């Protein structure tokens, strides 16, 4: 997304202003009662007071730095750093990130740069900032299974009706999963078919079952189907992704070709983002539910953080391992887990307000420019609140049942099995790893959290062996991320 910013500085002659006095981004829909349904972020400066805010989800991110006599706000962390925001890393936040690949709460990689919270209401005037906002809660309701399924069907249809495209010249991203399929079927039912469906390819060794199933779905509806090649080998697209997603996720590099295609071919699209953690309960387990119920937050944090400490010991310098140690990560994770203890489904709530809001959201609301409107029907208020309040914490098949009942003519087309991996190592994967070697060697003398020469040697040995066991410890995207992050802020001309 194109960086937009506002820089306010207090001086003897008043407040100096640089950048954009107003900003809006999102897909909000005005309702009859005056409220807005959807996702958005915005700010306005009237010469005296800055007012900034986000929708109740906080999915379209804003970031800010508040100093003693200055205030910067932007949709881009790299832009804030270029403007002069302090670049000291947040060691607690990074301790979590390297283990979970997401930031918690309003954390960012940088100690003095913060994300705005959900439902943010931020003001700055005369050098003073105030801010409100937090994750919202819903009241639980007990329904029969048939009522839950009926509710999903009816409220999703309503959501799409609120977001019908104003043109048939649009492209719809389509996978072999549930969310984009549900969008396609309901658009078809409401006679709003896209010009074509488009499916991105995952880089090997991930299998591309999505492409085959998406093709079947498009053919059944007589819609052209475009298949995009995977991202090019190497780190170029990863670095583009890092900047576009504000260094807030290791994920989504595969999607760069998809958003390049959308930017070039359409002004509107749809994304299935929003309810997956409630529909699929991928992070749910009986153990985690038990730990939440017992208030054993530290034990839950330990379980969620996993154990890759041996790998970190081979990647990071001793100083970095001390800075980003596991104890820090457990403490920060424990603090955040406590905030969700009273939610209807604590584990799903934690995942939504941390991983979904701070990492998954970047695919939908950061890897795009301002000209592309991406509708997110699963974040419709009525639908979201119904699912959030109604589904039991261990339910895994409500969504697929709703799709089967609402669109029975397509029940013979299977769903893709997400995450299916081929054990054969690919030329693309090896190319990415090998591409890291010259980067590490050429910058070996620069201060770094990475043991660059040692890591480069390990990569070469692992690739020469060709054995899965030899390369299983490698975390190339994390290595690439850290070395890229260390290059910010860039050197500014004076």
C-alpha positions as CSV (number, residue, x, y, z in Angstrom):
1,X,0.0,0.0,0.0
2,X,1.3,3.5,-0.8
3,X,2.7,5.1,2.4
4,X,0.7,8.0,3.7
5,X,1.7,10.0,6.8
6,X,1.3,13.1,8.9
7,X,4.1,14.6,11.0
8,X,3.3,17.2,13.6
9,X,6.1,19.0,15.4
10,X,5.8,21.6,18.2
11,X,8.2,24.6,18.0
12,X,8.5,28.2,19.1
13,X,6.5,29.4,16.1
14,X,3.7,26.9,16.6
15,X,3.1,23.5,15.1
16,X,4.8,22.6,11.8
17,X,2.9,20.1,9.6
18,X,4.3,17.7,7.0
19,X,2.3,15.2,5.1
20,X,-1.4,14.5,4.6
21,X,-4.0,16.3,6.7
22,X,-6.6,13.6,6.1
23,X,-6.5,9.9,5.3
24,X,-9.1,7.1,4.8
25,X,-8.6,3.5,3.9
26,X,-11.0,0.5,4.0
27,X,-14.3,-0.9,2.9
28,X,-16.8,0.6,5.3
29,X,-20.5,0.6,4.5
30,X,-22.7,3.3,5.9
31,X,-25.8,1.9,7.6
32,X,-29.2,3.6,8.1
33,X,-28.5,4.2,11.8
34,X,-25.4,6.2,11.1
35,X,-22.9,3.5,12.0
36,X,-20.4,2.1,9.6
37,X,-20.1,-1.7,9.0
38,X,-16.8,-3.0,7.7
39,X,-13.1,-2.2,8.0
40,X,-11.5,1.2,7.9
41,X,-8.8,3.5,9.3
42,X,-8.7,7.2,9.1
43,X,-7.3,10.5,10.5
44,X,-8.0,14.2,10.1
45,X,-6.0,17.3,11.1
46,X,-7.9,20.7,11.4
47,X,-4.9,22.8,12.3
48,X,-5.4,22.4,16.1
49,X,-6.4,18.7,16.8
50,X,-5.5,15.5,15.1
51,X,-8.2,12.8,15.3
52,X,-7.5,9.3,14.2
53,X,-9.5,6.1,14.5
54,X,-10.1,2.6,13.3
55,X,-13.1,0.3,13.0
56,X,-13.9,-2.0,15.9
57,X,-11.6,-4.6,14.4
58,X,-8.5,-2.4,13.9
59,X,-7.7,-4.5,10.8
60,X,-6.6,-1.7,8.5
61,X,-3.5,-0.7,10.5
62,X,-2.3,2.7,11.6
63,X,1.0,3.1,13.4
64,X,2.3,6.1,15.4
65,X,5.2,7.6,17.3
66,X,4.5,10.1,20.1
67,X,7.5,12.1,21.3
68,X,7.7,15.0,23.8
69,X,7.2,17.6,21.1
70,X,6.2,15.6,18.0
71,X,3.7,13.1,16.7
72,X,4.0,11.0,13.6
73,X,1.2,8.8,12.2
74,X,1.2,6.6,9.1
75,X,-0.1,3.4,7.6
76,X,3.6,2.5,7.1
77,X,6.2,1.7,9.8
78,X,9.1,2.1,7.3
79,X,7.7,5.6,6.6
80,X,7.7,6.5,10.3
81,X,11.4,5.3,10.5
82,X,12.3,7.4,7.4
83,X,10.7,10.4,9.1
84,X,12.9,9.9,12.1
85,X,10.9,7.8,14.6
86,X,13.3,6.0,17.0
87,X,14.4,2.6,15.7
88,X,15.2,0.8,19.0
89,X,13.9,-2.7,18.9
90,X,11.3,-4.0,21.3
91,X,13.0,-7.0,22.8
92,X,9.9,-8.5,24.4
93,X,7.9,-8.1,21.2
94,X,10.7,-9.6,19.1
95,X,11.0,-12.5,21.6
96,X,7.4,-13.5,20.8
97,X,7.7,-12.8,17.1
98,X,10.6,-15.0,16.4
99,X,8.7,-17.9,18.0
100,X,5.1,-17.1,16.8
101,X,5.6,-15.0,13.7
102,X,3.2,-12.4,15.0
103,X,3.1,-9.5,17.3
104,X,0.7,-9.2,20.2
105,X,-1.6,-6.4,21.2
106,X,-0.2,-3.1,19.8
107,X,3.4,-4.3,19.7
108,X,5.7,-3.7,16.7
109,X,9.4,-4.5,16.1
110,X,10.2,-1.0,17.4
111,X,9.8,0.0,21.1
112,X,8.4,3.5,20.4
113,X,6.3,2.8,17.4
114,X,2.9,1.4,18.3
115,X,-0.1,0.1,16.4
116,X,-3.5,1.6,17.1
117,X,-5.8,-0.8,19.1
118,X,-9.2,-2.1,17.9
119,X,-11.8,0.6,17.9
120,X,-9.1,3.2,18.3
121,X,-10.1,6.8,19.1
122,X,-6.8,8.8,19.2
123,X,-6.5,12.6,19.6
124,X,-3.4,14.8,19.7
125,X,-3.5,18.5,20.5
126,X,-1.0,20.9,21.9
127,X,1.6,18.1,22.2
128,X,-0.7,15.9,24.3
129,X,-2.1,12.5,23.1
130,X,-5.1,10.6,24.4
131,X,-6.2,7.2,23.1
132,X,-9.0,4.7,23.7
133,X,-9.7,1.3,22.2
134,X,-9.7,-2.4,22.9
135,X,-11.0,-5.7,21.7
136,X,-14.8,-5.9,22.0
137,X,-16.7,-8.7,23.6
138,X,-20.0,-10.4,22.8
139,X,-22.6,-12.1,24.9
140,X,-22.8,-15.8,24.4
141,X,-26.0,-17.4,23.1
142,X,-27.0,-21.0,23.1
143,X,-28.6,-22.2,19.8
144,X,-29.3,-25.6,18.3
145,X,-27.0,-26.7,15.5
146,X,-29.6,-26.2,12.9
147,X,-30.2,-22.6,14.1
148,X,-26.4,-22.0,13.9
149,X,-26.2,-23.3,10.4
150,X,-29.3,-21.3,9.3
151,X,-27.9,-18.2,10.9
152,X,-24.6,-18.5,9.0
153,X,-26.4,-19.0,5.7
154,X,-28.8,-16.1,6.1
155,X,-26.4,-13.6,7.6
156,X,-23.7,-14.4,5.0
157,X,-26.2,-13.8,2.2
158,X,-27.1,-10.5,3.8
159,X,-23.4,-9.6,4.1
160,X,-22.8,-10.2,0.4
161,X,-26.0,-8.2,-0.5
162,X,-24.4,-5.2,1.3
163,X,-21.3,-5.6,-0.7
164,X,-22.4,-6.3,-4.2
165,X,-19.9,-5.0,-6.8
166,X,-20.9,-2.1,-8.9
167,X,-19.3,-3.7,-12.0
168,X,-19.0,-7.1,-13.5
169,X,-15.4,-6.3,-14.5
170,X,-13.8,-7.7,-11.3
171,X,-11.7,-10.6,-10.4
172,X,-12.3,-13.0,-7.5
173,X,-9.4,-14.8,-5.8
174,X,-10.4,-18.4,-5.4
175,X,-8.8,-21.3,-3.5
176,X,-9.9,-24.8,-2.8
177,X,-11.0,-23.9,0.8
178,X,-14.3,-22.8,2.3
179,X,-14.2,-19.0,2.5
180,X,-13.6,-18.0,-1.1
181,X,-15.9,-20.8,-2.3
182,X,-18.7,-19.4,0.0
183,X,-18.1,-15.9,-1.5
184,X,-18.2,-17.2,-5.1
185,X,-21.4,-19.3,-4.6
186,X,-23.3,-16.4,-2.9
187,X,-22.2,-13.9,-5.6
188,X,-23.4,-16.4,-8.2
189,X,-26.8,-16.8,-6.3
190,X,-27.2,-13.0,-6.3
191,X,-26.3,-12.8,-10.0
192,X,-23.0,-10.9,-9.5
193,X,-20.4,-13.2,-11.1
194,X,-16.9,-12.0,-11.5
195,X,-15.2,-11.6,-14.8
196,X,-12.9,-14.4,-13.8
197,X,-11.5,-16.2,-10.8
198,X,-7.8,-16.1,-10.1
199,X,-5.7,-18.6,-8.1
200,X,-2.2,-18.0,-6.8
201,X,0.3,-20.8,-6.8
202,X,2.2,-21.8,-3.7
203,X,5.9,-22.3,-4.1
204,X,7.1,-25.9,-3.8
205,X,7.3,-28.0,-1.6
206,X,3.7,-26.9,-0.9
207,X,1.3,-28.8,-3.2
208,X,-1.1,-26.9,-5.3
209,X,-4.3,-28.8,-4.7
210,X,-6.0,-25.4,-4.5
211,X,-5.5,-24.8,-8.2
212,X,-7.2,-28.0,-9.3
213,X,-10.2,-27.5,-7.0
214,X,-10.6,-23.9,-7.9
215,X,-10.6,-24.8,-11.6
216,X,-13.4,-27.3,-11.0
217,X,-15.5,-24.6,-9.1
218,X,-14.9,-22.0,-11.9
219,X,-15.8,-24.5,-14.7
220,X,-19.0,-25.5,-12.9
221,X,-20.1,-21.9,-13.0
222,X,-18.7,-21.3,-16.5
223,X,-16.3,-18.6,-15.3
224,X,-12.8,-18.2,-16.8
225,X,-10.1,-19.3,-14.4
226,X,-6.6,-17.6,-14.2
227,X,-3.7,-19.5,-12.5
228,X,-0.8,-17.4,-11.5
229,X,2.8,-18.8,-11.2
230,X,4.4,-18.8,-7.8
231,X,6.6,-16.0,-6.6
232,X,10.0,-15.9,-8.2
233,X,12.8,-17.6,-6.3
234,X,14.9,-15.4,-4.1
235,X,14.2,-12.7,-1.6
236,X,13.0,-9.8,-3.8
237,X,9.3,-10.5,-3.3
238,X,9.9,-11.3,0.4
239,X,11.5,-7.9,0.9
240,X,8.6,-6.2,-0.9
241,X,6.2,-8.1,1.4
242,X,8.2,-7.1,4.5
243,X,7.9,-3.4,3.6
244,X,4.2,-3.7,2.6
245,X,3.3,-5.6,5.7
246,X,5.3,-3.2,8.0
247,X,7.6,-6.0,9.2
248,X,4.7,-7.4,11.1
249,X,4.6,-11.0,9.6
250,X,6.8,-13.7,8.1
251,X,3.8,-14.8,5.9
252,X,2.3,-13.8,2.6
253,X,5.3,-13.6,0.3
254,X,3.5,-16.2,-1.9
255,X,0.7,-13.6,-2.5
256,X,2.8,-10.9,-4.1
257,X,2.0,-12.1,-7.6
258,X,-1.7,-12.2,-6.7
259,X,-1.9,-8.6,-5.6
260,X,0.2,-7.5,-8.5
261,X,-2.4,-9.1,-10.8
262,X,-5.3,-7.6,-8.9
263,X,-3.7,-4.1,-9.0
264,X,-3.3,-4.3,-12.7
265,X,-6.7,-5.8,-13.6
266,X,-9.4,-4.7,-11.2
267,X,-10.5,-2.0,-8.8
268,X,-12.6,-4.3,-6.5
269,X,-12.2,-7.8,-5.1
270,X,-13.2,-10.0,-2.2
271,X,-11.3,-11.8,0.6
272,X,-12.5,-14.6,2.9
273,X,-10.6,-13.1,5.9
274,X,-12.2,-12.9,9.3
275,X,-13.9,-15.9,10.8
276,X,-11.5,-18.7,10.1
277,X,-10.3,-19.0,13.8
278,X,-13.9,-19.4,14.9
279,X,-15.1,-21.7,12.1
280,X,-12.0,-24.0,11.9
281,X,-10.8,-23.7,15.5
282,X,-7.3,-24.6,14.2
283,X,-5.7,-23.5,17.4
284,X,-8.2,-25.2,19.7
285,X,-7.3,-28.2,21.8
286,X,-8.8,-29.8,24.9
287,X,-5.5,-29.0,26.7
288,X,-5.6,-25.3,25.8
289,X,-9.2,-25.0,26.8
290,X,-8.4,-26.6,30.1
291,X,-5.4,-24.4,30.8
292,X,-7.5,-21.3,30.0
293,X,-10.3,-22.4,32.3
294,X,-7.9,-23.1,35.1
295,X,-6.2,-19.7,34.6
296,X,-2.8,-21.5,33.9
297,X,-1.7,-18.7,31.5
298,X,2.0,-19.3,31.8
299,X,1.6,-23.0,31.0
300,X,-0.6,-22.0,28.0
301,X,2.0,-19.6,26.8
302,X,4.7,-22.3,27.0
303,X,2.5,-24.6,24.9
304,X,1.7,-22.0,22.3
305,X,5.3,-20.8,21.9
306,X,6.6,-24.3,21.0
307,X,10.2,-25.3,21.2
308,X,12.7,-24.1,18.6
309,X,15.3,-23.0,20.9
310,X,18.0,-25.2,19.5
311,X,17.5,-23.7,16.1
312,X,17.7,-20.2,17.5
313,X,21.0,-21.1,19.1
314,X,22.4,-21.9,15.6
315,X,20.9,-18.7,14.0
316,X,21.3,-15.9,16.5
317,X,24.3,-14.5,18.2
318,X,24.7,-15.3,22.0
319,X,23.8,-11.6,22.7
320,X,20.7,-11.8,20.5
321,X,19.6,-15.1,22.1
322,X,19.9,-13.4,25.5
323,X,17.9,-10.3,24.4
324,X,15.1,-12.3,22.8
325,X,15.1,-15.1,25.3
326,X,12.3,-17.5,25.9
327,X,11.5,-16.1,29.4
328,X,10.7,-12.7,27.8
329,X,8.5,-14.4,25.3
330,X,6.6,-16.4,28.0
331,X,6.1,-13.3,30.1
332,X,4.7,-11.2,27.2
333,X,2.5,-14.0,25.9
334,X,1.1,-14.6,29.4
335,X,0.2,-11.0,29.8
336,X,-1.7,-11.0,26.5
337,X,-3.5,-14.3,27.2
338,X,-5.0,-13.0,30.4
339,X,-6.9,-10.3,28.4
340,X,-9.0,-13.0,26.7
341,X,-9.9,-15.1,29.7
342,X,-13.4,-13.8,29.9
343,X,-14.3,-14.0,26.2
344,X,-16.8,-16.5,24.9
345,X,-14.1,-18.6,23.3
346,X,-10.8,-17.5,24.9
347,X,-8.4,-19.4,22.6
348,X,-10.2,-18.2,19.4
349,X,-10.4,-14.7,20.7
350,X,-6.7,-14.6,21.5
351,X,-5.9,-15.9,18.0
352,X,-8.3,-13.4,16.3
353,X,-7.1,-10.3,18.1
354,X,-3.4,-11.2,17.8
355,X,-2.6,-13.4,14.8
356,X,-5.6,-12.4,12.7
357,X,-5.5,-8.7,13.5
358,X,-1.7,-8.4,13.4
359,X,-0.5,-10.9,10.8
360,X,-3.3,-12.4,8.7
361,X,-4.8,-9.0,8.1
362,X,-1.7,-7.8,6.3
363,X,-2.6,-10.1,3.3
364,X,-5.9,-8.2,2.9
365,X,-5.2,-4.7,4.0
366,X,-1.5,-4.1,3.4
367,X,-0.5,-6.0,0.3
368,X,-2.6,-3.6,-1.8
369,X,-2.6,0.0,-2.9
370,X,-5.3,2.5,-2.2
371,X,-7.0,2.0,-5.6
372,X,-8.0,-1.6,-4.8
373,X,-11.2,-2.1,-2.8
374,X,-11.2,-5.4,-1.0
375,X,-14.5,-6.5,0.5
376,X,-14.4,-8.7,3.6
377,X,-17.9,-10.2,4.0
378,X,-17.0,-12.4,6.9
379,X,-16.3,-9.3,9.0
380,X,-19.8,-8.0,8.5
381,X,-20.9,-7.0,12.0
382,X,-24.1,-9.1,12.1
383,X,-22.5,-12.3,10.8
384,X,-19.3,-11.9,12.8
385,X,-21.2,-11.3,16.1
386,X,-23.5,-14.3,15.4
387,X,-20.6,-16.7,14.8
388,X,-18.5,-15.3,17.7
389,X,-21.3,-15.6,20.2
390,X,-22.9,-18.9,19.0
391,X,-20.3,-21.4,17.9
392,X,-19.0,-23.8,20.6
393,X,-15.2,-23.6,21.0
394,X,-14.5,-27.0,19.6
395,X,-16.9,-26.9,16.6
396,X,-15.2,-27.7,13.3
397,X,-17.8,-28.4,10.6
398,X,-20.5,-25.7,10.9
399,X,-19.2,-23.7,8.0
400,X,-18.9,-26.7,5.6
401,X,-22.4,-27.8,6.6
402,X,-23.8,-24.3,5.9
403,X,-22.1,-24.3,2.4
404,X,-23.4,-27.8,1.7
405,X,-27.0,-26.9,2.6
406,X,-27.1,-23.5,0.9
407,X,-25.5,-24.7,-2.4
408,X,-26.2,-28.4,-2.8
409,X,-25.3,-28.6,-6.5
410,X,-21.6,-28.3,-5.6
411,X,-21.3,-30.9,-2.9
412,X,-19.4,-33.3,-5.1
413,X,-16.4,-30.9,-5.3
414,X,-14.1,-31.6,-2.4
415,X,-12.3,-29.1,-0.2
416,X,-8.6,-28.7,-0.4
417,X,-6.6,-30.2,2.5
418,X,-4.7,-27.1,3.7
419,X,-1.0,-27.4,4.4
420,X,-0.4,-30.7,2.5
421,X,3.3,-30.9,1.9
422,X,5.5,-32.7,-0.6
423,X,8.7,-34.1,0.9
424,X,10.6,-33.5,-2.3
425,X,12.7,-30.4,-1.9
426,X,12.3,-28.0,-4.8
427,X,14.5,-25.9,-6.9
428,X,12.6,-22.8,-5.7
429,X,13.1,-23.6,-2.1
430,X,16.8,-24.3,-2.6
431,X,17.1,-21.1,-4.7
432,X,15.7,-19.0,-1.8
433,X,18.1,-20.6,0.7
434,X,21.1,-20.2,-1.6
435,X,20.1,-16.6,-2.3
436,X,20.6,-15.8,1.3
437,X,24.3,-16.8,1.3
438,X,25.7,-13.8,-0.6
439,X,23.4,-11.5,1.4
440,X,24.8,-12.8,4.6
441,X,28.5,-12.9,3.4
442,X,28.4,-9.4,1.9
443,X,27.1,-7.8,5.1
444,X,29.1,-10.0,7.5
445,X,31.0,-7.1,9.0
446,X,27.9,-5.1,9.9
447,X,26.4,-5.5,13.4
448,X,23.7,-8.2,13.4
449,X,21.6,-10.4,15.5
450,X,22.4,-13.2,13.1
451,X,25.7,-15.2,13.1
452,X,25.9,-14.5,9.4
453,X,29.0,-16.5,8.3
454,X,28.1,-19.5,10.5
455,X,24.6,-19.5,9.1
456,X,25.8,-19.1,5.5
457,X,28.1,-22.1,6.0
458,X,25.3,-24.2,7.5
459,X,23.0,-23.3,4.5
460,X,25.7,-24.5,2.0
461,X,26.3,-27.7,3.9
462,X,22.6,-28.4,4.2
463,X,21.9,-27.8,0.5
464,X,24.9,-29.9,-0.5
465,X,23.6,-32.8,1.6
466,X,20.1,-32.5,0.2
467,X,18.8,-34.3,3.3
468,X,15.6,-33.1,4.9
469,X,17.1,-33.7,8.3
470,X,20.0,-31.4,7.5
471,X,17.8,-28.5,6.4
472,X,14.8,-28.9,8.8
473,X,16.3,-26.5,11.3
474,X,16.7,-23.7,8.7
475,X,14.3,-20.8,9.0
476,X,15.1,-18.9,5.9
477,X,12.2,-16.4,6.0
478,X,13.1,-15.5,9.6
479,X,16.8,-15.0,8.6
480,X,15.8,-12.9,5.7
481,X,13.3,-10.9,7.8
482,X,15.9,-10.1,10.5
483,X,18.6,-9.0,8.1
484,X,16.1,-6.8,6.3
485,X,14.8,-5.3,9.5
486,X,18.3,-4.4,10.5
487,X,18.6,-2.2,7.4
488,X,16.0,0.1,8.8
489,X,15.9,3.0,9.2
490,X,17.7,3.6,5.9
491,X,20.5,6.1,5.7
492,X,19.0,9.5,5.2
493,X,20.6,12.2,3.0
494,X,21.4,15.4,5.0
